């Protein structure tokens, strides 16, 4: 029997419009872009599916990645009672801040981590991994800090980026839905 929550997410991604950013096919989805509007049913489905899959007794802090990892991270913070920090695209200059260079299929920039300390057991959540250009440097930075990646969940695993990240370390990496782009269409993978 298929879980209706998975079906809600799967249907929504199949129906997502696709635009080209240069030669890069980019799907537009409420959980990854905030447009079209994000229904409470869609967000609750992603939250609940992830929440039920995590051993929260092994998590000290939730790390949501700006921008679209934030709504899901906030929902998981409320459900789990665990504190939340955000990997931001802005530098604050606080003591212990860690700067991370990241490069996606369509942009480059920096992510800044604050309030993650040695020994912290970190739960990482984000909306999409395509190339791994954001997730890999974040996981490596958590390791450099001396914290532990307790678990990591991505809503949409697109293409081979997660496989690349998996080949670079031994982190617990999970996704709700695996997809690939077929021109201007999103295709579900099993």
C-alpha positions as a Markdown table, in Angstrom:
| # | Residue | x | y | z |
|---|---|---|---|---|
| 1 | Unk | 0.0 | 0.0 | 0.0 |
| 2 | Unk | 1.3 | 3.4 | -1.0 |
| 3 | Unk | 1.4 | 6.2 | 1.6 |
| 4 | Unk | -0.9 | 9.0 | 0.5 |
| 5 | Unk | 1.6 | 11.6 | 1.8 |
| 6 | Unk | 4.2 | 10.2 | -0.7 |
| 7 | Unk | 1.6 | 10.4 | -3.5 |
| 8 | Unk | 0.8 | 14.1 | -2.6 |
| 9 | Unk | 4.5 | 15.0 | -3.1 |
| 10 | Unk | 5.0 | 12.8 | -6.1 |
| 11 | Unk | 1.9 | 14.2 | -7.9 |
| 12 | Unk | 3.0 | 17.7 | -7.1 |
| 13 | Unk | 6.5 | 17.3 | -8.6 |
| 14 | Unk | 5.2 | 15.7 | -11.8 |
| 15 | Unk | 2.9 | 18.7 | -12.3 |
| 16 | Unk | 5.7 | 21.2 | -11.6 |
| 17 | Unk | 6.6 | 23.7 | -14.4 |
| 18 | Unk | 10.1 | 23.6 | -15.7 |
| 19 | Unk | 12.2 | 26.6 | -16.9 |
| 20 | Unk | 15.7 | 26.7 | -18.3 |
| 21 | Unk | 18.4 | 28.6 | -16.6 |
| 22 | Unk | 20.9 | 28.6 | -19.4 |
| 23 | Unk | 21.2 | 24.9 | -20.2 |
| 24 | Unk | 20.1 | 23.9 | -16.7 |
| 25 | Unk | 16.5 | 22.6 | -16.4 |
| 26 | Unk | 15.0 | 24.0 | -13.2 |
| 27 | Unk | 11.7 | 22.8 | -11.9 |
| 28 | Unk | 9.5 | 25.2 | -9.9 |
| 29 | Unk | 7.8 | 23.7 | -6.9 |
| 30 | Unk | 6.2 | 25.0 | -3.7 |
| 31 | Unk | 8.7 | 23.0 | -1.5 |
| 32 | Unk | 11.7 | 24.2 | -3.4 |
| 33 | Unk | 10.7 | 27.7 | -4.5 |
| 34 | Unk | 7.8 | 28.8 | -2.5 |
| 35 | Unk | 5.8 | 29.2 | -5.7 |
| 36 | Unk | 3.2 | 28.3 | -6.6 |
| 37 | Unk | 1.8 | 28.6 | -3.1 |
| 38 | Unk | 2.8 | 25.9 | -0.6 |
| 39 | Unk | -0.3 | 24.2 | 0.8 |
| 40 | Unk | -0.3 | 23.1 | 4.4 |
| 41 | Unk | -1.1 | 19.5 | 3.1 |
| 42 | Unk | 2.1 | 19.4 | 1.0 |
| 43 | Unk | 4.3 | 20.8 | 3.7 |
| 44 | Unk | 2.8 | 18.6 | 6.4 |
| 45 | Unk | 3.3 | 15.5 | 4.1 |
| 46 | Unk | 7.0 | 16.3 | 3.7 |
| 47 | Unk | 7.4 | 17.1 | 7.4 |
| 48 | Unk | 5.6 | 14.0 | 8.6 |
| 49 | Unk | 7.4 | 11.6 | 6.3 |
| 50 | Unk | 10.8 | 12.9 | 7.4 |
| 51 | Unk | 9.8 | 13.3 | 11.1 |
| 52 | Unk | 8.7 | 9.6 | 11.3 |
| 53 | Unk | 12.0 | 8.5 | 9.7 |
| 54 | Unk | 14.4 | 10.2 | 12.1 |
| 55 | Unk | 15.6 | 8.9 | 15.5 |
| 56 | Unk | 15.2 | 12.3 | 17.2 |
| 57 | Unk | 17.0 | 11.0 | 20.4 |
| 58 | Unk | 20.2 | 11.2 | 18.4 |
| 59 | Unk | 19.7 | 14.8 | 17.2 |
| 60 | Unk | 20.8 | 18.0 | 19.1 |
| 61 | Unk | 20.2 | 20.6 | 16.5 |
| 62 | Unk | 18.4 | 21.0 | 13.2 |
| 63 | Unk | 20.3 | 22.8 | 10.3 |
| 64 | Unk | 18.0 | 24.2 | 7.6 |
| 65 | Unk | 19.7 | 25.5 | 4.5 |
| 66 | Unk | 18.5 | 28.9 | 3.1 |
| 67 | Unk | 16.3 | 29.5 | 1.5 |
| 68 | Unk | 13.8 | 26.7 | 1.0 |
| 69 | Unk | 15.2 | 24.4 | 3.6 |
| 70 | Unk | 13.9 | 26.9 | 6.1 |
| 71 | Unk | 10.1 | 26.2 | 6.0 |
| 72 | Unk | 10.6 | 22.4 | 6.4 |
| 73 | Unk | 13.3 | 22.9 | 9.1 |
| 74 | Unk | 10.9 | 25.1 | 11.0 |
| 75 | Unk | 8.1 | 22.6 | 10.8 |
| 76 | Unk | 10.5 | 19.8 | 12.0 |
| 77 | Unk | 11.7 | 22.1 | 14.8 |
| 78 | Unk | 8.1 | 22.5 | 16.0 |
| 79 | Unk | 7.3 | 18.7 | 15.6 |
| 80 | Unk | 10.5 | 17.5 | 17.3 |
| 81 | Unk | 11.2 | 20.2 | 19.9 |
| 82 | Unk | 14.8 | 20.4 | 18.7 |
| 83 | Unk | 16.4 | 23.8 | 18.2 |
| 84 | Unk | 17.0 | 25.2 | 14.7 |
| 85 | Unk | 19.8 | 27.0 | 13.1 |
| 86 | Unk | 19.9 | 28.2 | 9.5 |
| 87 | Unk | 22.7 | 28.0 | 7.0 |
| 88 | Unk | 22.6 | 31.5 | 5.7 |
| 89 | Unk | 23.8 | 33.2 | 2.6 |
| 90 | Unk | 24.8 | 36.2 | 4.6 |
| 91 | Unk | 27.9 | 36.6 | 6.8 |
| 92 | Unk | 27.4 | 37.9 | 10.4 |
| 93 | Unk | 30.9 | 37.7 | 11.7 |
| 94 | Unk | 29.9 | 36.0 | 14.9 |
| 95 | Unk | 32.6 | 34.0 | 16.8 |
| 96 | Unk | 32.8 | 30.5 | 15.4 |
| 97 | Unk | 31.1 | 31.3 | 12.2 |
| 98 | Unk | 32.0 | 28.9 | 9.4 |
| 99 | Unk | 32.1 | 30.1 | 5.8 |
| 100 | Unk | 31.4 | 27.6 | 3.0 |
| 101 | Unk | 31.8 | 28.0 | -0.7 |
| 102 | Unk | 29.0 | 26.4 | -2.6 |
| 103 | Unk | 28.3 | 26.0 | -6.3 |
| 104 | Unk | 25.0 | 24.7 | -7.8 |
| 105 | Unk | 24.0 | 24.0 | -11.3 |
| 106 | Unk | 23.0 | 27.6 | -11.8 |
| 107 | Unk | 24.8 | 29.8 | -9.2 |
| 108 | Unk | 27.8 | 30.2 | -6.9 |
| 109 | Unk | 28.0 | 31.8 | -3.5 |
| 110 | Unk | 28.7 | 31.2 | 0.2 |
| 111 | Unk | 26.8 | 29.7 | 3.0 |
| 112 | Unk | 27.6 | 30.7 | 6.6 |
| 113 | Unk | 27.0 | 28.3 | 9.6 |
| 114 | Unk | 26.6 | 29.7 | 13.1 |
| 115 | Unk | 25.9 | 28.0 | 16.5 |
| 116 | Unk | 27.1 | 24.5 | 15.5 |
| 117 | Unk | 29.7 | 23.3 | 17.9 |
| 118 | Unk | 32.1 | 20.4 | 18.3 |
| 119 | Unk | 30.2 | 17.3 | 19.4 |
| 120 | Unk | 26.8 | 18.6 | 18.3 |
| 121 | Unk | 24.7 | 15.9 | 16.5 |
| 122 | Unk | 23.3 | 17.8 | 13.5 |
| 123 | Unk | 20.2 | 17.0 | 11.5 |
| 124 | Unk | 20.5 | 18.6 | 8.0 |
| 125 | Unk | 17.4 | 19.3 | 5.9 |
| 126 | Unk | 17.1 | 20.9 | 2.5 |
| 127 | Unk | 14.7 | 21.0 | -0.4 |
| 128 | Unk | 16.7 | 19.7 | -3.4 |
| 129 | Unk | 20.1 | 18.2 | -4.2 |
| 130 | Unk | 21.0 | 18.3 | -7.9 |
| 131 | Unk | 24.7 | 18.6 | -8.2 |
| 132 | Unk | 25.7 | 18.2 | -4.6 |
| 133 | Unk | 27.5 | 21.6 | -4.8 |
| 134 | Unk | 25.7 | 22.9 | -1.7 |
| 135 | Unk | 25.2 | 19.8 | 0.4 |
| 136 | Unk | 28.8 | 18.4 | 0.1 |
| 137 | Unk | 30.6 | 21.5 | 1.4 |
| 138 | Unk | 28.0 | 21.8 | 4.2 |
| 139 | Unk | 28.6 | 18.2 | 5.4 |
| 140 | Unk | 32.4 | 18.7 | 5.1 |
| 141 | Unk | 32.1 | 21.9 | 7.2 |
| 142 | Unk | 30.1 | 20.1 | 9.9 |
| 143 | Unk | 32.9 | 17.5 | 10.0 |
| 144 | Unk | 35.6 | 20.2 | 10.2 |
| 145 | Unk | 33.8 | 21.8 | 13.1 |
| 146 | Unk | 33.9 | 18.5 | 14.9 |
| 147 | Unk | 30.2 | 18.1 | 14.9 |
| 148 | Unk | 28.4 | 14.9 | 13.8 |
| 149 | Unk | 25.9 | 14.6 | 10.9 |
| 150 | Unk | 23.3 | 12.6 | 12.8 |
| 151 | Unk | 21.0 | 12.4 | 9.8 |
| 152 | Unk | 20.3 | 14.3 | 6.5 |
| 153 | Unk | 17.1 | 14.5 | 4.6 |
| 154 | Unk | 16.4 | 16.1 | 1.2 |
| 155 | Unk | 12.9 | 16.3 | -0.3 |
| 156 | Unk | 13.9 | 16.0 | -4.0 |
| 157 | Unk | 17.0 | 14.0 | -5.1 |
| 158 | Unk | 17.5 | 15.2 | -8.6 |
| 159 | Unk | 20.0 | 13.6 | -11.0 |
| 160 | Unk | 23.3 | 12.2 | -9.7 |
| 161 | Unk | 24.3 | 14.9 | -7.1 |
| 162 | Unk | 23.4 | 12.7 | -4.0 |
| 163 | Unk | 25.4 | 9.8 | -5.5 |
| 164 | Unk | 28.3 | 12.1 | -5.8 |
| 165 | Unk | 27.9 | 13.3 | -2.2 |
| 166 | Unk | 27.6 | 9.7 | -1.1 |
| 167 | Unk | 30.9 | 8.9 | -2.8 |
| 168 | Unk | 32.7 | 11.6 | -0.8 |
| 169 | Unk | 31.9 | 10.5 | 2.7 |
| 170 | Unk | 30.0 | 8.2 | 5.0 |
| 171 | Unk | 27.1 | 10.5 | 6.0 |
| 172 | Unk | 23.5 | 9.2 | 6.5 |
| 173 | Unk | 21.9 | 10.7 | 3.3 |
| 174 | Unk | 18.2 | 10.2 | 2.6 |
| 175 | Unk | 15.6 | 11.7 | 0.2 |
| 176 | Unk | 11.8 | 11.5 | -0.1 |
| 177 | Unk | 11.6 | 11.5 | -3.9 |
| 178 | Unk | 14.1 | 10.7 | -6.6 |
| 179 | Unk | 13.7 | 12.5 | -9.9 |
| 180 | Unk | 15.4 | 13.2 | -13.2 |
| 181 | Unk | 14.8 | 15.8 | -15.8 |
| 182 | Unk | 13.6 | 14.7 | -19.3 |
| 183 | Unk | 13.8 | 18.0 | -21.2 |
| 184 | Unk | 11.0 | 20.2 | -19.8 |
| 185 | Unk | 9.4 | 17.3 | -17.8 |
| 186 | Unk | 10.1 | 15.9 | -14.4 |
| 187 | Unk | 10.3 | 12.1 | -14.3 |
| 188 | Unk | 10.0 | 10.0 | -11.1 |
| 189 | Unk | 12.5 | 7.4 | -10.3 |
| 190 | Unk | 11.9 | 4.4 | -8.1 |
